[in-house]
Amino acid sequence: MSLKERITEDMKNAMRAKDAERLGTIRMLLAAMKQKEVDERVELDDAMIVSIVDKLIKQRKDAAQQYEAGGRQDLADKEKSEIVVLEAYLPQRLSADEITAAVKAIVVELGASGPGDMGKVMGAVKQRLAGQADMGLVSAAVKAALAG
């Protein structure tokens, strides 16, 4: 079963269970997926769907931080609950140690030597670790690998 089919099936299950919160989050994801398909005139594969889910999770995290800073814990909690639903569609995440090891291997492979090679290394890392790692952690690992 493809990821798209799984998401659609989960939406149907949420409707049957009358789980309005989960249903709303899944519909938001499906809308983002449909928007990408229409805008770019492509059929989404699992990797593209994972990148959309990643983007939506990042947006939810940023929004939750803003709400907490503004004293709106109720809205921050809603964003966090949406993150939990969305994370179910991501593949197993790599640990910090696995990210560091992968980044070091890519740096050696590309022959990168300093901070000037950050863009080249990040491009390669994004391709290989897409959906498997938090890009914030990846960026920090690349900076550390190129600094020392």
N, C-alpha and C positions, 0 to 999 in steps of 0.2 A: 504494500500500500504506500503510495507516495505521500509526502508530507501534506500536500494540498488536499488529497482525499481524506487524510486523517483529521485535518482541521475542519473540513466540511462535516465529517461524521461527528466530531466533537460538538459542533454547533447544533446538530440535530439532537444529540443526547442532552445538551444543555436546555434546549427547548422542551424536550419531553420531561426533564426534571424540574422545569420552571425555575432554573437557576439564572436569574436575571443578570446578576453581576458577571458571571462567567460568559453568558451569552453576549452581553454588550461588548466585552473585551474581544471575544472571538469575531464578532461582526466587524469591530474596528480593524482587526487584523485582515480579515477578508476584504474589506474596503480598500485598505492600503495595497493589498496584493492586486486587486482589480485595477486600481489607479495606475500601478506600475505597468500592468499588462496593456492598458489602453494607451498610456503615454508613450511607451516604447515599442508598442506593437509586437510583443513577444509573448511566448508561452513560458511561464515561470517554471524553473526546475527547483529542486530542493535547495541548492546552494543560494539561489536568488531569494527564496523564501526565508532562509536563515538570515540573510543579510537584512531583509526587511524587519524581521523579528528583532534582530540586534539593534537596529535603528530605533524601533519603537520602545525597546527597553531603555535605551540611553535617554530618549525623550522623557520617559516616565521617571527615571532617576533624577534627571535635572529638575523636572517639575516638582517632585517630592521635596527636593532640597529647598527650592524656592518657597514652597508652601510652609515648610518647617521654619524657615527664616522669617516668614511673614506671620507666624503664629497660627496657622490654619492646619492643625494636626489632622482634622477630619478629612481634608482634601489630600493631605500627604498619605494618609492611610489608604485612601481609595487608589491612589497611584501605585502604592506598594502592592496592593492586592492584584492590580492589573499586571504588575511585573511577575508575580508568582504564576499567573495563568500563562503569560507569554513564555516564561522560561521553560515550560513543559515542551515547547516545540524546538528547543535548541538541542544540539548534540551534546554529549558529555563534555564538560569543560576541562581544559588542561590545568594542572596545578601550577603554582608560581615556579617551582623547580623545573617542570617540564617546559614551560615557556622560556625560561632562561637557557636551558639546554638547546632548545630549537633555535633560538635567536643566535646563540654562539656558533652553532653549526652553520647557519646561513651567513653570518659575518665572515667566517673562515672560507666558506665556499665562494663568496663574492670577492674576497680579498679586500674587504672594507677596512680602512685603517683609522679614520677619525670622524669627528662630528660632521664633516662635509659630506660624508657618504650616507647620512641618515635617511635621506629620501629614497635612495636606491635600496637600502636594506629594508625600510618600511614597506616598500612596494612588494618586495619578494616575500616578506613575512605575512603581509595581508593576504596574498594569494594562497599561501600554504596553510595558514592558521585561521582562515575565514570561518567564523561561527564556532570555532573551538576554543577561542580565548578572548578575554576582555581586552580590547585594543588599548585601553589605558595602561594596563599592566604590560602589554607588549611594548608600548612606546617607552615606558620606564626601563624595561629590560634592554631595549636597543640602545638607549642613551648610556646606560651603565656599561654595556659591552663595547661601545665605541669610545667611551671616555677612558677606560682602563684596560 
